Amino acid sequence: MHVIPRPEPLPPHHRGPGVFALLRAPEQEQVTAARADTLARALGLELDSR
């Protein structure tokens, strides 16, 4: 499952499958692996609580 935030304004060319182009963003603009793990754990806890 992919969880993709859609901040405003997200250009139309980055919506749908085009969002994966953001994976090629400069490293300093990317979420770190540690932060991604933290977010995934938080999301898992939130989903488990429902």
WODA-V806764 format. One record per helix or strand of 2 or more residues. SS is the DSSP state (H for helix, E for strand). FROM is the first residue (numbers start at 1). TO is the last residue. Records with the same first field share a line. If there is no record, write none. Layout:
BEGIN
SS->FROM-TO  FROM-TO
END
This chain:
BEGIN
H->12-14  16-24  27-29  33-48
END
